[in-house]
Amino acid sequence: MACSKVLHYFTILLSLAIVRVLGHIPRSYPKHAHHARNLNTIQSIYNRTVYPTNLVFLANGSASVPAGLFNENATGRITPVGNFSGFEDSVKYFFALAPAAQPPTYAAFVEAEIVEFVSECAEVAASTVYLRTQVVHPGAPDDGRYITTLKQIAFWRSDSTGAVQYYDAWIPSLNLFTAKIANATILTPAYEAATIQSLCGATQTLCTGGNMQYASTGDCVATLSARAFGEYDEIWGDNVVCRSIHILLARIRPHVSGFPYFVGAGDVIFHILVTEH
């Protein structure tokens, strides 16, 4: 009889212990169909920033963007870069600014890993992506050298088809990322002078004819040297840093990006498309 009671109590204690342990095991809930759809959309967007896929956009512009990624009225904010209105602006930011393994740094995104993703509602999602950056320079001694990883945190709202309609993203530590890419101490007088010289050379090459802004490279250098240089953690403004980013977009549509972003006082980069309207 005593043994039976002991066994009974032991069974109860064992059951309680099992319940307690199982209560601490994370439960797996089924994902909704929209979760996979939204994750696939966001992953597809970031995959198109990875080299050499990003070259397709640089060569063919918005026509190369597959249907279903962005709504035709897609609008959003990227901190610290600026606001983007409409399909053309949005896809230019996401795809034209990705490093393209060009000299002198030969840096490029080689992997886009979404490390966090939540989408409990069909039209809303949040993500964190790590963009692994390394040297892509076949035949060179440093080909494949890891440079750094760029992080972007984003909130997304999609339309009824799953295409991105609104987005709000943040890129932390762009100053540090830029320094890693340049393999140099940035925001020094020497760095600023070299950046202005390079920017003016590109401006004279891309903004030609009716879009020409300066009489010569020297004129451009003199004008921009008199402006605030700015910094990469606060790009949006009337400064050299903003122009150095925007010149990358001029490769796609110089008739828009060449005017008036490199001249005049008080122009706010990435905010108003002048020539198109």
Order of alpha helices (4+ residues) and beta strands (2+ residues): alpha-alpha-alpha-beta-beta-alpha-beta-beta-beta-beta-alpha-alpha-alpha-alpha-alpha
